[in-house]
Amino acid sequence: MAARGVGLLTRLPLHSQRRSRVQRSISRHLSCAGTIAANFGSEEQPPGGSEDKIPKKRFFEVQEERREQAQRTVLIHCPNNINEKKFLKYLSQHGPINNHFFYESFGLYAVVEFCQKDSVDSLQNGTHIPKQSAEPAIPFKSRFLNLKLKNSSNQIPEQLYAQKTNQSPPSSKKLFELLNCAESIDDQLNTLLKAFQLTEENVRLRHLTCSLIEDIAAAYFPGCVIRPFGSSVNTFGKLGCDLDMFLDLNEVGKFDVHKNAGNFLMEFQMKTVPSERIATQKILCVIGECLDNFGPGCVGVQKILNARCPLVRFSHQASGFQCDLTANNSIALKSSELLYIYGSLDSRVRALVFCVRCWARAHSLTSSIPGAWITNFSLTVMVIFFLQRRSPPILPTLDSLKSLADAEDRCILDGHNCTFVRDLNKIKPSGNTETLELLLKEFFEYFGNFAFNKNSINIRQGREQNKPDSSPLYIQNPFEMSLNISKNVSQSQLQKFVDLARDSAWILEQEDKGQPSPSSKQPWGLATLLLPPGTVYTSLSKKRKKPVSEKVKGLLESIKSSTTDSSKGTRGKRAISTQA
């Protein structure tokens, strides 16, 4: 694996708090079977905000560099017994190679990035159309290629086989091993982040997939751009997450003013339609048909054109990604840029978001199936809002970011003001030094006691506001301010979230009273929070043999059975212990 991180340009160096702390962490990791101290023990993040003084690149700069990188890249389906050294030597005939890696997904694949785009053209010119077999093939040429060995009978030593990178998150068993071997809850959160965040290779593969789809769309719309958005680019992407992309046709309408000087203006003849929505539906319908009929590796194509946001859903077999393609979805890309800024401002933001999302998934608060569940986007906004409410604030409000913007940052999309400062270096780092352990506990306490019945969440102003309607959970869309991004959430699902948040705060409070020794295999800290609901582990201490929700239920039943006067007093004490 070449490197780990959310992306080449968003990966930040991590520093240890104290040398002795790191040494203790390394020795603890080395004592645990199946863990790698170099990956998870020697890199600790400080509780403070600013991690380095290296200027951070803007979101659009990162995306343009990734897109240009993808255009110099090819995807090749290889035989399983490929000799990596000979493979690279063969490809080098077409030009120097900048980067490459192998991975598995319905076979062995190689992602090869050349130094020059001309090398891709040279390789394609030397590539053959497959000979007709029993099933005729559609002669579609792309940068998705297939390599065959002329003499496959030659045996090569296994040590010469291509080394494959892992594109999957760790198993539950492996994750619990890593968490139990951590030195502190802060270490556990950082370990979880490193285990689940998108690797450098996975980020490259996502941008390459968009680039391959762009080649297909460009047959109809020359100059169009397929842009990834959402988790793939906002620094909060998890290994295995879907690939959201949108067809940007704004580049098509741009022209060279120098070629239109004088008294004449030449325009293309175009068909007109009654509305922009109908235009979007027609465009996606055509692209969907093209993907289904001609797109190599594109399977299970669904054209969901009557949704609020029309889309084409398909699986890209070679990359293993489930893809959603929309059109003219600029506000979604702007939301991705905003999250990119928040995720890059402070090292604790991403660690806390990953933890809360993983916790929610472990307890079935979120789901990949649409329904009344809380979404990952809603949870991310809730974490941002919570961090805006700290004293001093860890993250600035959206209005604060807007006040730092200049004329270059001004952005109005579909009548909505999406202006905020885009240069990360203009944003003053937070002076807050709270630990991740404290922030996690306070997050559960804050939302375990939040007045959801009357207040809404608003990251634009960073303060609680009266709800404009009766939705159980109201989180204002940061740009389309009349919309509630959590409108789908039911009262029962919100109550489940509140109950689990209170239970989790109580568990973390008990952790302050001591943790198992390094030799113990008892789940502790974050590992305890991620235990499946209702699961009983024999390794748990006696006080945790029952799920916490059952313990709390038992306490409440004992309260009800007491006298009215003592009941009031007991309720008060329990409320205090829950908030502690």
Residue pairs with C-beta under 8 A, 6 or more apart in sequence:
1 101
1 165
1 166
1 199
1 200
1 201
2 99
2 101
2 165
2 200
2 201
3 11
3 199
3 200
4 11
4 39
4 194
4 197
4 199
4 200
5 11
5 197
5 198
5 199
5 200
6 197
6 198
6 203
6 235
6 237
6 343
6 350
7 62
7 66
7 198
7 200
7 203
7 233
7 235
8 65
8 66
8 200
8 203
9 57
9 61
9 62
9 65
10 62
10 235
10 340
10 343
10 344
11 200
12 51
12 52
12 344
12 347
13 51
13 52
14 43
14 44
14 45
14 51
14 190
14 347
15 44
15 45
15 46
15 51
16 22
16 42
16 43
16 44
16 46
17 44
17 46
17 47
21 44
21 183
22 41
22 42
22 44
24 183
25 41
25 42
25 44
25 182
25 183
25 187
26 37
26 41
26 42
28 41
28 181
28 182
28 183
28 518
29 35
29 36
29 37
29 40
29 41
29 181
30 37
30 41
31 181
31 518
31 519
32 177
32 180
32 181
32 518
33 177
34 174
34 177
35 41
35 177
35 178
35 181
39 194
40 178
40 182
40 191
40 194
40 195
43 190
43 194
44 186
44 187
44 190
45 51
45 186
45 190
45 347
45 348
45 351
46 347
47 186
47 348
47 433
47 434
47 435
47 436
48 429
48 430
48 432
48 433
49 345
49 346
49 347
49 348
49 394
49 429
49 430
49 431
49 432
50 346
50 429
51 347
55 425
56 344
56 424
56 425
57 65
58 422
58 423
58 424
59 233
59 336
59 337
59 340
59 341
59 422
60 337
60 422
62 233
62 340
63 227
63 228
63 233
66 203
66 204
66 207
67 207
67 210
67 211
67 225
67 227
69 113
69 204
69 207
70 204
70 207
70 208
70 210
70 211
71 117
71 120
71 211
72 98
72 113
72 114
72 115
72 116
72 117
72 119
72 120
73 111
73 112
73 113
73 114
73 120
73 143
73 204
73 208
73 211
74 111
74 112
74 114
74 120
74 123
74 143
74 144
74 145
75 109
75 110
75 111
75 143
75 144
75 145
75 208
75 212
75 318
75 319
76 109
76 110
76 111
76 112
76 144
76 145
76 146
76 147
77 107
77 108
77 109
77 144
77 145
77 146
77 147
77 318
78 87
78 102
78 107
78 108
78 109
78 110
78 147
78 162
79 108
79 147
79 148
79 149
79 152
80 107
80 108
80 161
81 149
81 152
81 155
81 156
81 161
82 108
82 110
82 147
82 149
82 161
82 162
83 156
83 160
83 161
83 162
84 102
84 160
84 161
84 162
84 163
85 160
87 110
87 147
87 162
88 97
88 100
91 97
91 112
91 123
94 114
94 119
94 120
94 122
94 123
94 126
95 114
95 115
95 116
95 118
95 119
95 122
96 114
96 115
96 116
96 119
97 112
97 113
97 114
97 115
98 113
98 114
98 115
99 112
99 113
99 204
100 110
100 111
100 112
100 113
101 110
101 111
101 165
101 201
101 204
102 108
102 109
102 110
102 111
102 162
102 163
102 164
102 165
103 109
103 111
103 164
103 165
103 166
103 167
103 201
103 205
104 164
104 167
105 167
105 317
105 318
105 319
105 320
106 317
106 318
106 320
108 162
108 164
109 318
110 147
110 162
111 201
111 204
111 205
111 208
113 204
114 120
114 123
120 143
123 145
124 141
124 143
127 141
127 145
129 137
129 139
129 141
130 137
130 146
138 293
138 294
140 294
140 295
140 296
142 212
142 215
142 216
142 296
143 211
143 212
143 215
144 212
144 296
144 297
144 318
165 199
165 201
166 199
167 199
167 201
167 202
167 205
167 239
167 320
168 239
168 240
169 175
169 195
169 196
169 238
169 239
169 240
170 178
170 195
170 196
175 192
175 195
175 530
176 523
176 527
176 530
178 191
178 195
179 188
179 191
179 192
179 523
179 525
179 526
179 527
179 530
180 516
180 521
180 522
180 523
180 524
180 527
181 518
182 188
182 191
182 525
184 437
184 525
185 436
185 437
185 440
185 508
185 511
185 525
185 526
186 435
186 436
186 437
188 525
188 526
188 527
189 351
189 352
189 354
189 355
189 436
189 437
189 440
189 526
190 351
190 436
192 351
192 354
192 355
192 358
192 526
193 350
193 351
193 354
193 355
196 238
196 239
196 354
196 358
197 237
197 238
197 239
197 350
197 354
198 206
198 232
198 237
198 238
198 239
198 241
199 239
202 239
203 232
203 237
205 319
205 321
206 228
206 232
206 243
206 319
206 321
207 228
208 319
209 243
209 316
209 319
209 321
209 323
210 226
210 227
210 228
210 243
210 245
211 226
213 226
213 245
213 291
213 295
213 323
213 325
214 224
214 225
214 226
216 287
216 290
216 291
216 294
216 295
217 224
217 226
217 247
217 287
217 290
218 224
219 290
220 286
220 287
220 290
221 247
221 249
221 252
221 283
222 252
223 251
223 252
223 254
224 247
224 248
224 249
224 251
224 252
225 247
225 248
225 251
226 245
226 246
226 247
226 248
226 325
227 245
227 246
227 248
227 333
228 243
228 244
228 245
229 244
229 245
229 246
229 329
229 332
229 333
229 335
229 336
230 237
230 242
230 244
230 332
230 336
231 237
231 238
231 241
231 242
231 244
231 376
232 241
232 243
232 244
233 336
233 340
234 335
234 336
234 337
234 339
234 340
234 343
235 339
235 340
235 343
235 344
235 350
236 339
236 343
236 350
236 353
236 354
236 357
236 376
236 380
238 354
238 357
242 321
242 322
242 323
242 324
243 316
243 319
243 321
243 322
243 323
243 324
244 323
244 324
244 326
244 332
245 323
245 324
245 325
245 326
246 325
246 326
246 327
246 328
246 329
246 330
246 332
246 333
247 283
247 284
247 287
247 325
247 326
247 327
247 328
248 328
248 330
249 283
249 327
249 328
250 330
260 266
273 279
273 282
276 328
277 310
280 310
280 327
280 328
281 305
281 310
283 327
284 303
284 305
284 310
284 311
284 312
284 325
284 326
284 327
285 303
285 305
287 312
287 325
288 301
288 302
288 303
288 312
288 314
288 325
289 303
291 298
291 301
291 312
291 314
292 298
292 301
292 314
295 301
295 314
296 318
297 316
297 317
297 318
297 319
298 314
298 315
298 316
298 317
299 314
299 315
299 317
300 313
300 314
300 315
301 312
301 313
301 314
302 312
302 313
302 314
303 312
304 310
304 311
304 312
304 313
305 311
309 326
309 329
310 326
310 327
311 324
311 325
311 326
312 324
312 325
313 322
313 323
313 324
313 325
314 323
314 325
315 321
315 322
315 323
316 323
326 332
330 413
330 414
331 413
331 414
331 416
331 418
331 479
331 480
334 411
334 413
334 418
334 479
335 478
335 479
337 422
338 398
338 401
338 420
338 478
339 380
341 401
341 420
341 422
341 424
341 427
342 349
342 384
342 395
343 349
343 350
343 353
344 424
345 395
345 396
345 424
345 427
345 429
345 430
346 387
346 394
346 395
346 429
346 430
348 387
348 394
348 436
348 439
349 383
349 384
349 387
349 394
349 395
351 436
352 383
352 387
352 436
352 439
352 440
352 443
353 379
353 380
353 383
355 436
355 440
355 526
356 379
356 382
356 383
356 440
356 443
357 366
357 376
357 379
357 380
358 530
359 365
359 500
359 504
359 529
359 530
360 366
360 374
360 376
360 379
360 497
362 529
362 530
362 531
362 532
362 533
363 496
363 500
363 532
363 533
364 373
364 533
365 373
365 374
365 493
365 496
365 497
365 500
366 373
366 374
366 375
366 376
366 379
367 373
370 488
371 488
372 488
372 489
372 490
372 492
372 493
373 488
373 489
373 493
374 473
374 486
374 489
374 493
374 494
374 497
375 485
375 486
375 488
377 485
378 473
378 475
378 485
378 486
378 489
381 457
381 459
381 475
381 478
381 485
382 447
382 457
382 475
383 443
384 395
384 459
385 457
385 458
385 459
385 462
386 442
386 443
386 446
386 447
387 393
387 394
387 395
387 439
388 394
388 395
388 396
388 397
388 459
388 462
389 446
389 462
389 463
390 432
390 434
390 439
391 432
392 430
392 431
392 432
393 430
393 432
393 462
394 430
394 432
394 434
394 439
395 430
396 427
396 462
397 459
397 460
397 461
397 462
398 420
398 459
398 460
398 461
398 462
398 478
399 460
399 461
399 462
400 462
401 420
401 421
401 427
402 417
402 419
402 420
402 421
404 420
404 421
404 426
404 427
405 419
405 420
405 421
405 422
406 421
408 422
409 419
409 420
409 421
409 422
410 419
411 417
411 418
411 419
412 418
412 419
413 479
416 479
416 480
416 481
417 479
418 479
421 427
434 442
437 508
437 525
440 508
440 526
441 505
441 508
441 509
443 501
444 501
444 502
444 504
444 505
444 508
445 501
445 505
445 578
445 579
447 497
447 498
447 501
448 498
448 501
448 502
448 505
448 578
449 502
449 578
449 579
450 498
451 464
452 472
452 473
452 494
452 498
454 466
454 467
455 464
455 465
455 466
455 467
456 464
456 465
456 466
456 467
456 468
456 474
456 475
456 476
456 484
457 464
457 474
457 475
457 476
458 464
458 465
458 476
459 476
459 478
460 476
460 478
460 481
465 476
467 474
468 474
469 484
471 484
471 486
471 487
471 489
472 489
472 490
472 491
472 493
472 494
473 486
473 489
473 494
474 484
474 486
474 487
475 484
475 485
475 486
476 483
476 484
476 485
477 483
477 484
477 485
499 549
499 552
500 549
502 552
502 578
503 548
503 549
503 552
504 529
504 548
505 578
505 579
506 548
506 552
506 577
506 578
507 528
507 529
507 548
508 525
508 529
509 577
509 580
510 543
511 524
511 525
511 528
515 524
515 525
516 522
516 524
520 539
521 539
522 537
522 539
522 540
522 541
523 531
523 537
523 539
523 540
528 544
531 537
531 547
533 547
533 549
534 547
535 547
536 545
536 546
536 547
546 554
555 574
556 574
559 567
559 570
559 571
559 574
560 567
562 570
